[in-house]
Amino acid sequence: MADGVVARLDRAKAAVAAAARRAGRNPREVAVVAVTKTVPPEVVREAYEAGHRSFGESYVQEALGKIDRLPPDARWHMIGHLQSNKAKRAVELFASVESLDRESLARALEAAARARGALLEVLLQVHVGDEASKHGATFEGAEALARRAAEWPSLRLRGLMAIPPYREDPEAARADFRALRELRDHLHRLRLPGVEMAELSMGMSHDFEVAVEEGATRVRIGTAIFGERAP
């Protein structure tokens, strides 16, 4: 089908590559995380069979019904708000938790990863924009969390994530993306023990091209790959 998952995935990746080249970047620097929220497992598998391996889920319970339906080389990212009491399950299911936004969650993830003998990649979620409903640490809070990362030997802090407010004009998100990149660069310059500020997870279906131009290393694309979500 001309407008199926594989065709949309190819178009999204081509748009990411074009945005990277506009910014003078190597397209290989930017990974696409295909967001599978509400997407049936058999549809997710279409993307997998087309060669895609990185997927993002917002809820632990929903992820349970999909992760075991795909081969084990699929890499799953937790991109939604995570309750501390779901930390153990998250460590079992996900290769990366991109929504670490508070110390209590860090402690819960650290304990769960240590008990499992695992190392878990985490990104700090930073609140950008003025939406009270969105989660994330403040810019100051993110720095405070990063400074404590050495206390979490089973977690590997690798960068930042943010979800700017939805705006009709994607260009309106540019300042938020730039601010997140500048915070990442500031934290990188601190050379904190155990911290590598290599990743910037920002940009979704509506604004990922702007995010890539501003330095995103991961973009989280759902609708542009899988189509509009069912109500």
N, C-alpha and C positions, 0 to 999 in steps of 0.2 A: 504494500500500500504506500502510495507516494508520500503521505504525511504520517507515517507510522513512527514508532519510537526510534527506530534506527536512523531514519532520515532526520528527525528532529535532533537526535543526539549528534549526528554529523554536522548539522547546521550550527548547533551551539558551540561545538568544538572549533569550527571554522571561525565563528565570530570571536571566540576567545583568542585564537591565534592572530586574527587581524588586529584586535585591540592591543595585543602585546607588541606587535610589530609597529603600530602607530606610536607606541611609547618607547621604541627603541629597545625592546626587551626580547629575549628569546622565548618563543611560545612554550617551550618545554619547561619553563619556570613556573607555569600556571597549571594547576590540577583542577579538574572538574569533579566535584562531588555531586552525584546525581541524587537529588532528594526524593525519597520514596514515600513520604507521608501520604497515607490513604491509597497508595498504589498497590494493586493486587500482586502477590508474589509472581504469578505467571507473566505479568507485564514487566516487572523488574528483571526477570530472567531474560527477556528479549534484549535488554541493554547488556546484560552479562554476556550473552551469546554473541553479541556484536563486538566483544572485546573489552567492554568497560568493567572496571574493577572497584571503583570507589563509590560508596553509597552513604547517604546520610539519613538518619531517622530522628524524630523528635520525641518519641515516647518509647520507653523500655518495653511496655506490654505489646505495642504494635510490632516492634522489632523482633520479638520472640517468634512471631508467625512467619517471618521472612528469612531471617538469617540462616535457619536450618534448612531452608528450601534452596539455598544457593551453595555452590561448592565453597570449600574453606579458604580459597585464595581471594575471595571477595573481602575487601577492607571496609569495615563499617565505622562510621563516625556518629557519635552522639552530638546532635546540634541543638536539642531542645533543653528547656529548663529541667534540671535534674534534682529530684528530692534526695536528701542525704540517705534516707532509708532504702533507696534504690541503688546505692553505690555498689554493693556487692554484685548485684545482677549486671550492672553496667560494666564492671571490670571483666565479667565473664563473657560479655557479648561484643564489646566494642574495642577496636584498636586505638581509638582516639576519643577523648571527651573534650569537645570544643567549647563547652558551656560552663567551665569552672568560674564561679563568680563570688565565692565567699570561703572563708577559712573553714567553717564547719564542714562544708562539702569536701574541701581538700583533705581534711583529717579523715573523713569517712572513706574517701577513695584510697588514700594512703594505706589505711588499715586493711581494706579489702584486697588491694594489690599485694601488700606484704604477705597476707595470709595465703594468697594464691601463688606466691613466689614469682610474681609477674612485674614487669615494668610497663606502666601505662603512660602514653603520650597525653598531655593535656594542653589546652589553650585557655588563656584567660578571656572570658567574655567581658567586654567593656560596654557600658551604657553610653550611647551617643544619641544626640537629638534630645527632644523634650517629651517623649512619650512615657508617661508614668507606668503604663502597663508592661513595658519592656524590662527584661532583666539585664543584669550586668553590673559589674563594679564601676565605681567612679574612676576617673583617670588617676586620682590620688590613691584610691583604694587598690587599683590594679598594681601600682608601683609597690604598695605595702605588701600585697600578696606575693609579688615577684621576689621581693627581698626575703621572704620567708621560705622560698622554694627549697633551700638547702635542708630544711627540716622535713622534707618529704622525699626520702631516698628512693621510694618505689614509684614516684611520679617523675615524668620528664617534661618540664615546661618548655614548650617549643614555639610559643608565639601568642598572638591575640586574635580574637574574633569579635565581630560586632554586627548588629542588625539595625541599620538606620531606619528612621520612620519612612513609610511609603510616601512617595511624592510623585505626582503625575509626570513631572519632568525629571528624568534620571540625573540630569546635570546638577539638580539640587542636592544630590547626595555627595557630590564631589568633596565638599568641605569636610564632611564627616569622615570620608575615607582617608583624606589627607591627614586629618587630625590623628586617626588611628595609626597611620604609617609613621607619623612623627613621634607618637608615643612609643611605638615599637623600636624606632631608631634610638630614642632616648634610653630605653631599657637595655638595648644592646650595648650602648656605650658604657653602661654601668659595670659590665662584665661580672654579673652576679654568679656565684658558684652554682653549678648544676643547671644553669639557665642558658638556652640557646634561642634567641629571638629571630628564628628563620622564617616563621610562617605568619601570614596575614590572611585569615579567612574572612572575606568580606565580599559582598555582592551576590545578588540573587537574580532570578530570571529577568526582572525589570531593569536592573541597573548594573549587571555584571561587567559590561564593557567599560563603563566609567571606573569601576573598581579595579579592573585590570590595568587601566591607564594610570591609576594611582598607586599601583604596587601590590595588588592582591597576588598571593601565591596559591590560594584556593578560592574557587567560587562555588557557591551552593545553588545548583540549578534544578528546579523541580518542574514547574509548569512548562517551561520551554522545551523540556524533554518528554515529559509524560502527558502533557495536555492539562486542561483545566481540571481541578479536583472536583469530585462529586460533592454535592451539598452534604 
